[in-house]
Amino acid sequence: MNARTVHLCLCFCLATVSACGGLRSRPQAVRDAYLDAARTCILEFGWRRTTLTAIARAAGVSRMTIY
């Protein structure tokens, strides 16, 4: 997976969560930590095998915290 694909995947993740209002209320540093965790998971597992549970685990929070 190249850097452009990872970037597009992260943009999609951010847009999806932001549309639900999830990340807007969080400080920038927290949003960055969630996106870093998402990037790590996408690079490790691939786009199709990355789950919100894996992202939350990598960020050190629960799934509901990300929602």
C-alpha positions in Angstrom: 0.0 0.0 0.0 1.6 3.3 -1.0 1.5 6.6 0.9 -1.3 8.1 -1.3 -3.6 5.1 -0.6 -3.0 5.4 3.1 -3.6 9.1 3.0 -6.9 8.6 1.1 -8.0 5.9 3.6 -7.3 8.2 6.5 -9.2 11.0 4.9 -12.1 8.6 4.4 -11.9 7.6 8.1 -11.8 11.2 9.3 -14.7 12.2 7.0 -16.8 9.3 8.2 -16.3 9.9 11.9 -16.6 13.7 11.5 -19.9 13.3 9.7 -21.2 11.7 12.8 -19.8 14.5 15.0 -17.4 12.2 16.8 -14.0 13.9 16.3 -15.2 17.5 16.1 -15.6 17.8 19.9 -12.1 16.5 20.6 -8.9 18.5 21.0 -6.5 18.4 18.0 -3.9 16.3 19.8 -6.5 13.6 20.5 -7.7 13.6 16.9 -4.1 13.2 15.8 -3.6 10.3 18.1 -6.6 8.5 16.7 -5.5 9.1 13.1 -2.0 8.0 13.9 -3.5 4.8 15.4 -5.6 4.4 12.2 -2.6 4.8 10.0 -0.6 2.3 11.9 -3.4 -0.3 11.7 -4.0 0.3 8.0 -0.3 -0.2 7.3 -0.1 -3.3 9.5 -3.4 -5.0 8.6 -4.5 -3.4 5.3 -7.6 -1.3 4.6 -10.0 -4.2 4.5 -8.8 -5.9 7.7 -8.6 -2.8 9.8 -11.4 -2.5 12.4 -12.4 0.2 14.7 -11.6 -2.1 17.6 -8.0 -2.4 16.3 -7.7 1.4 16.0 -9.1 1.9 19.5 -6.7 -0.7 20.9 -3.8 1.0 19.1 -4.9 4.4 20.5 -5.3 3.0 24.0 -9.0 3.8 24.2 -12.3 2.0 23.9 -14.4 1.9 20.7 -17.0 4.1 22.3 -14.5 6.8 23.1 -13.7 7.1 19.4 -17.4 7.3 18.6 
